[in-house]
Amino acid sequence: MKFSKKQMPFHIDTTNQWETGKTITKETIPVLAEANQNRLISSTTKFILAIASESDRKEIYKIRYQVYAKELKQHSHNFYEELRDDLDLCNHYVVAKQKGNIIGFVSITSPGSPTYSVDKYFTRPSIPYHFNDYLYEIRLLTIVESKRKSLLALALMFAAFRWVQSHGGKQIVSICRSDIIDMYIKAGLQPLNKKTVSGQVSYDLCVAEIEKLDQTVKQNFQQYDILQNKIDWQLPFSFFVPSACYHGGSFFKAIGEDLQNPQKAKSIINADVLDAWFPPSPDVLKIFHEHLPWLLQTSPPTHADGLINVIAERRGIKSSCILPGAGSSDLIFLAFGAYLNKTSKVLIIDPCYGEYVHVLENIVQCHVSRFTLSRENGFVIDTLSLLNELQNGYDMVVLVNPNSPTGIYIQKEEMEELLRNIPLSTIAWIDETYIEYAGKNESLEQFASRTENVIVCKSMSKVYALSGVRSAYLSCSPHFIETLKSLTPPWAISLPAQAAAIAALKDENYYTTKYSETHLLRKKLKEDLISIGILEIIEGVGNFLLFYLPACYSSKLFLRFCQDENLFLRDVGNMGKSLGANAIRIAIKDGETNNKMIRTMKNAMRKIKENK
């Protein structure tokens, strides 16, 4: 069926796939198909999407009058030639503009409104959602006549969805024109087979769930990215939902993320994260045992000067070369935001710790290149090849040493030789989260403090068993510290974290013993993995192993069967494009727990064979 322009508040080109009724897929999402994009949107001028100003609203009321009173004859004519209603006192308009003129708009009614537009035509019990703080209404999707053959309708609907999503909404209700219901369906709304009539126009009651709409966008990311490039997005939230970096820690779902039953942790093996298998130093525990109320109720030293002095003393570096932070992620976000921008070029190792890719691509949104390591060569870094690549004008290179998830380590002398020869214009960010497992004097902290372009990031979580209190620091030239200190808020590191870190740094003998035990436990765990048929194992120097499940086993089933027995392992496929399928990382635990993990994994492999 075809409609004339006069029959529609916006006109859809009936020759395109919007009218086919096909299911949305990556290949068939209609108006975003590359074959249609040039004929549906002018490539010369982007249109702006923004929140309507007061002056925009006055123009919107006039357009509403022209469309809904004069064109569709749903309302009587009036002297002012404007159309507004009580909802305009509390609603929000997203407006589309081109060359300064309004070409379309859509309205969002928030839960704070005393009424919704749907209340005029339907009873609330007929709508399958509660009218609470999570239900929003989208209405008045309107396009001016000259722009009705375009993607503008989809863009405005998507903007309305994102408005609701960014404000914490979970459901949407909307009254949609029956004659073009296919367009609304393909935009993500679902009709409830409930209809009403206003003037000469029939409407369907439709609903949508934000979670499902978000899944549709993710499944069709490339096509929505095409749409994004056609828009000057000036709304106060991002076009796409900012993605979060995936980390381990799925075991908390089994314990309870409300943390009200920590005793459950005793029955769960959290080998998907690399927390130390051993407890903190007895000196750390003594401070918490004797002074916990005071540590919790007292504000910490503003800039952690005491911690800085202890780090300087124990590490042999000047206090002016140290910046503490609330964990390495805190320092990564701080420094990358300060020294990089969208035009920056950064080189990372593939694979490596996923937080770096996330921050660079999704937060900084800079140009990221990958120095890809070879599985066949055990993910060893060829420093000569890396040095050659670094001659190509990078603003920063990120090296995790020892690397995660491989555990492979570049020795200190080789690292220093590499860093002496990279361009001075390239900042070298060296993540030494696991360096203590490599040896007592392997850190580049002192070296970095004497250079102009090397920053060493030291987490105290994994090697000092302090993951829960979040403590870390940077070692680098004072000129870096000067800049970053000005961006660091006061009291950034809690008093428990400062006290724990100071006590841990002073008990070197305890931790050295635990590192030696870790190497023995890792060697034994590797032998046991081989004994159950896991033969491809990357053994680094850290408190973990990377192994490949044999191809005859499904890693998804393997991980699920292990979780059924409270063993949580990490599928690290998302940590690098070179890792391939069935790459799994396992944290080292104490001897008894390692034996239990082996039994659990053996049972999981047996179950997979039985299922086949």
Secondary structure, DSSP 4 states (H G I P E B T S, - for coil): ----GGG-SS---TTSGGGT-PPP-TTT-STT-HHHHHHHS-SS-PEEEEE--HHHHHHHHHHHIIIIIIIS--S---TT-----GGGGT-EEEEEEETTEEEEEEEEE-TTSS--GGGGTS-GGGSSS--STTEEEEEEEEE-GGG-SSSHHHHHHHHHHHHHHHTT--EEEEEEEGGGHHHHHHHT-EEEEEEEEETTEEEEEEEEEHHHHHHHHHHTHHHHHHHHTTEEE-SSS-SSPPPPPP-S-THHHHH-TT-S-GGGGGG-EETTS---SSPPPHHHHHHHHHHHHHHHHSPPPTT-HHHHHHHHHHHT--GGGEEEESSHHHHHHHHHHHH--TT-EEEEEES--HHHHHIIIIII--EEEEEEPPTTTTT---HHHHHHHTTS--SEEEEESS-TTT-----HHHHHHHHHHS-TTSEEEEE-TTGGGT-TT---HHHHHTSSSEEEEEESSTTTT-TTT--EEEE--HHHHHHHHTTSPTT-S-HHHHHHHHHHHH-HHHHHHHHHHHHHHHHHHHHHHHHTT--EEE--SSSEEEEE--TTS-HHHHHHHHHHTTEE-EE-GGG-TTS-TTEEEEE---HHHHHHHHHHHHHHHHHHHHH-
